[in-house]
């Protein structure tokens, strides 16, 4: 999925916006992984990942963690932290 340029967004994202999103994803992943986020909010995050095909419907907390990490790594690639798209671990 990360290599599929045909699915790239049609307009660029400002670097600062991407950097803020990277930080937000890291915090969100941490509170979900640590069990600090309420179940309703956690399920809404997971539901959105499922809707966009980034997570299977039969997911568990580890899968949510991996999906958020993969998304974060793709954003980091977008801002230039990596020379090539990172592969998904999942």
WORA-V867468 format. One record per backbone hydrogen bond with DSSP energy under -1.0 kcal/mol. CO is the residue of the C=O (numbers start at 1). NH is the residue of the N-H. Records with the same first field share a line. If there is no record, write none. Layout:
CO: NH / NH
This chain:
1: 4
3: 5
4: 7
5: 8
14: 18
15: 19
16: 20
17: 21
18: 22
19: 23
20: 24
21: 25
22: 26
23: 27
24: 28
25: 29
26: 30
27: 31
28: 32
29: 33
30: 34
31: 36 / 37
32: 35
38: 42
39: 43
40: 44
41: 45
42: 46
43: 47
44: 48
45: 49
46: 50
47: 51
48: 52
49: 54
50: 53
60: 64
61: 65
62: 66
63: 67
64: 68
65: 69
66: 70
67: 71
68: 72
69: 73
70: 74
71: 75
72: 76
73: 77
74: 78
75: 79
76: 81
77: 80
